[in-house]
Amino acid sequence: MLPADGPDTHVRFYGSYPRKLQPYALGKGVVTIEDAIRSSTSLPAQILKMRDRGLLREGMAADVVVFDPARVADKSTFADPHHYAEGIDYVLVNGKAVVDGGKLTGALPGRVLTR
């Protein structure tokens, strides 16, 4: 999404997972960091029976997010929703960097997943 896409973009479009990590896991301890990550990775893959995703193991799809627990934060608000989260340093999709050093690379290696 881009700011030009309009103000009716939901605030969690950009920040659902960072919000789960901070404040709920790292800040308030409502869930453990391990459970917060599992609920965003291997659990949905397991539910959807996507056996090649959700875990860091040999032979699995190389979708990886590297974040700094001390800096991860959702910056979007309902009044101003168009902000990427902070503290997300690297994102690999199918083994290709789409975020490198906190900056978008322009790479689009993703594909539509079906069961």
C-alpha positions as CSV (number, residue, x, y, z in Angstrom):
1,M,0.0,0.0,0.0
2,L,1.0,3.6,-0.6
3,P,-0.2,6.8,1.0
4,A,-1.9,7.5,-2.4
5,D,-4.0,4.4,-1.8
6,G,-6.1,6.5,0.6
7,P,-6.8,7.1,4.3
8,D,-9.1,4.1,4.7
9,T,-6.1,1.7,4.8
10,H,-6.4,-0.1,8.1
11,V,-3.7,0.8,10.7
12,R,-2.7,-2.9,11.1
13,F,-1.9,-3.3,7.4
14,Y,1.6,-2.3,8.2
15,G,1.9,-3.2,11.9
16,S,0.1,-6.4,12.9
17,Y,3.1,-8.5,13.6
18,P,5.3,-5.8,15.1
19,R,2.4,-5.0,17.4
20,K,2.2,-8.6,18.5
21,L,5.9,-8.6,19.2
22,Q,6.0,-5.1,20.9
23,P,4.2,-4.4,23.2
24,Y,2.3,-7.7,23.7
25,A,5.3,-10.2,23.8
26,L,8.3,-8.1,24.6
27,G,6.6,-5.3,26.6
28,K,3.7,-6.6,28.6
29,G,4.5,-10.3,28.5
30,V,1.0,-11.2,27.5
31,V,2.5,-14.0,25.3
32,T,6.0,-15.2,25.1
33,I,8.2,-14.1,22.2
34,E,8.4,-17.7,21.1
35,D,4.6,-18.1,21.0
36,A,4.2,-14.7,19.2
37,I,6.7,-15.9,16.5
38,R,5.2,-19.4,16.3
39,S,1.6,-17.9,15.9
40,S,2.9,-15.9,12.9
41,T,5.0,-18.7,11.2
42,S,4.8,-22.4,11.8
43,L,1.2,-22.4,13.3
44,P,-0.5,-20.9,10.2
45,A,1.6,-23.1,7.9
46,Q,0.6,-26.2,9.9
47,I,-3.1,-25.2,9.9
48,L,-3.0,-24.6,6.1
49,K,-1.0,-27.9,5.6
50,M,1.9,-26.0,4.0
51,R,4.6,-28.5,4.9
52,D,7.5,-26.5,3.2
53,R,6.9,-23.3,5.2
54,G,7.0,-21.9,8.7
55,L,10.2,-23.4,10.1
56,L,13.9,-22.8,9.6
57,R,15.0,-26.2,8.3
58,E,16.9,-27.5,5.4
59,G,14.6,-28.0,2.4
60,M,12.0,-25.5,3.6
61,A,11.1,-22.3,1.8
62,A,13.5,-19.5,2.7
63,D,11.1,-16.9,4.1
64,V,12.9,-15.2,7.0
65,V,12.5,-12.0,9.0
66,V,15.4,-10.6,11.0
67,F,14.3,-8.0,13.6
68,D,15.9,-6.2,16.5
69,P,13.8,-7.0,19.7
70,A,15.0,-3.7,21.3
71,R,13.8,-1.6,18.3
72,V,10.9,-3.4,16.8
73,A,7.8,-1.1,16.9
74,D,4.6,-0.5,15.0
75,K,4.6,3.2,13.9
76,S,1.2,3.4,12.2
77,T,-1.8,5.1,13.8
78,F,-5.4,5.2,12.9
79,A,-5.0,8.9,11.9
80,D,-1.8,8.2,9.9
81,P,-1.6,4.5,8.9
82,H,1.0,4.6,6.2
83,H,4.2,3.8,8.1
84,Y,6.5,0.8,8.0
85,A,7.5,-0.8,11.3
86,E,10.9,0.0,12.8
87,G,13.4,-2.6,13.8
88,I,12.8,-5.0,10.9
89,D,16.3,-5.1,9.4
90,Y,16.1,-8.0,6.9
91,V,13.3,-9.8,5.1
92,L,14.0,-12.7,2.8
93,V,11.3,-14.1,0.5
94,N,12.1,-17.3,-1.3
95,G,15.7,-16.7,-0.3
96,K,15.9,-13.2,-1.9
97,A,16.2,-10.0,0.1
98,V,13.2,-7.7,-0.1
99,V,14.4,-5.6,2.9
100,D,18.1,-5.2,3.4
101,G,19.4,-3.1,6.2
102,G,15.9,-1.8,6.9
103,K,15.4,-0.6,3.3
104,L,13.2,-2.0,0.6
105,T,15.2,-3.6,-2.3
106,G,12.5,-3.5,-4.9
107,A,12.7,-7.3,-5.4
108,L,9.4,-9.2,-5.8
109,P,10.3,-12.9,-5.4
110,G,7.0,-13.9,-3.8
111,R,4.4,-16.0,-5.4
112,V,0.8,-16.9,-4.7
113,L,0.6,-19.9,-2.5
114,T,-2.1,-22.6,-2.9
115,R,-2.7,-25.8,-1.0
